[in-house]
Amino acid sequence: MADIAATYSRPAIKWHETATAGYVVLALVVLIWAGFALTMRAMGKSPLATADVALIRFAVPAVALLPLLFGRLHLLRNVDSKAVLLVLAGGVPFYLVASAGAKLTSAAYVGALIPGTTPLAMALITRVFLRRKISARQVLPIGLILAGVVLMVAGQRDVVTAETLRGV
């Protein structure tokens, strides 16, 4: 009887298809978001201007990921050009607005508001630039996001200043 292991090979599992890889990526995302909130606050004490930090933040990943783009250029032909422009140009204005607000409020607020209000920002951006209507299905989640922001600020009304409100 022939060796079964020699006859039937095990299917190859790629490293990025494992649960461990998923946990590693998840941990990296959490670290990046935590670092984002902390660096937004630290910019106020840095000799770098907001534009300098934005250039570092956007240019380094763009250059690092550029080799991966060439093999996928054909996929971009199927994407709406307005959507591509929003992705390419949308990050910098958002970053500038977020960093202006972060200078006025705490890192805790930045850490909660930036990822927490992203769906709201996307709904507004697609409404303004792509003329997409906010669907009835989106109204409740958007309302909950807004209520969460109001409750977060109202819950600490004893320590919230006018400057903090401007930052929020």
N, C-alpha and C positions, 0 to 999 in steps of 0.2 A: 504494500500500500504506500503510495507516494505521500510525501510530507504535505499536508494540507496548507501549511503556512507558505510553502514554496509555490504551490499551485495558485492560491488566491492571495494576492497582495492586499494589504490594508489600504483603504483610501487615504490619500494624502490630505492631511489637515494643515491648512496654511495658518501661520502664526496669528494673522489678523482675524481669523474666524473663531478664535478661542475666547472663552469667558475671561480668562486672565487678561488678554489684550483689551477687552471691554472695560475691565476695572482699572487698568492702567490709564486708558484714555479718559475715563470718568474722573479719576484723581487729577489728571493734568488739567482738565476743564475747570474743576473746582479751584485748583491752585491759580489758574489764569484769572478767573473771575475775582478771587480774593486779592490777587496782586493788582488787578485793575482798580478796584476800589481804593486800595492803599496808595497806589501810585498817583491816583487822581488827587488825593489829599496831600501827598508829599510834594507835588509840583509847586505848591505855594511857597515852600521853603527851598526850592531848588534854583540854581542860577539859570537853568534852562527855561526858555519861554515855552508856552503851550504849543506853538507851531513846531519848535524843535522836537518836543516829545512826540507830537503827532507824526512827524517825519520818521522818527525812529520806529514808532509803533507800527506804521503802515509800510514803510520801505523794507524793513528787514524781513517780515514774512513774505512780502511780494517777491523779493529777490530769492528767498529760500524756496518758495513754491513754484517759481517760474519753470524749472525743468519738468515739473509734473504737468504743466499746462500744454506743452507741445503735443503730447500724445492724445490730448482730449479736445483739441481745437475743433474737430469735426462735430462734436456735440454742441458747441456754441451756436452752430448754424441754425439749430432748431429752437433756440431761445429767443423770446421777444427782445428786440434791441432796447426798448425802454427799460425792461427789467435788468438787462446787463448794465446799462448806464446807472440805474439806481444802486445796483450792487457796488459798482466801481466808484461812484461819486458819493454814495450815501453815507459811507463810514466816516469821512472826514468832518462833514457838518455836524453829524451826531456827536462825534468825539469833542468837537469844539464847544457845543452846547452843554454836553455832559461835564466837561472839565470846568466850564464857567460856573455851573451849579455846584460842582464838588468843592470848589474853593470856599463856598459859603456855608456848607453844611458838613455833617459828620461822615466819617467813612462808613458807619453803620447804615445811615440813610442811603449813601451811594450804593453800598452793597445790596440793599434791598430794592431800591428804586430802579436801578439800571436793568437788571434782568427781569424784575417784576413788571415793569411797564413796557418792555419790548413788544409784546403783542399789541398793546395800545398804539405804540409808535408805528408799527407796521400797518395797522389798520388805517391810521391817519395818512401815512405816506402813500399807500396804494389808493386811498380815496382822492387825495389831492393830485398826485402825479399820473396815476393810471386810470382815474375816473371810475374806480370800482366802488360800488355801493357797499355800505356796511350791511351785511345780511341780518335778518331777524335772529338767526342762530348766533351771531356775534355780539348782539346787544347785551345779553346777560353777562357773558364773560368780561366784556369791556366795562360794564357797570360795576362788576365786582372788583376789577382792578382799580378803578377810580375810588370806590368805597374803601378799599384797602389802604390807598394812599392817604385819604382823609382820616381814617381811623388811626393809622400809624402816627400821623402828626397830632391829631387830637388827643391820643392816648398819652402824649408827653407834653401837653400844652403848658405845663409849669416851666419847662426848660427850653421850649421853642421860642426863638427870637425872630424878629423881622428878617434878619439876615438869613436865618435857617429857612424860613418860608420862601425867600427869594431863591435860595439854592434848590429847594424842592421843586 
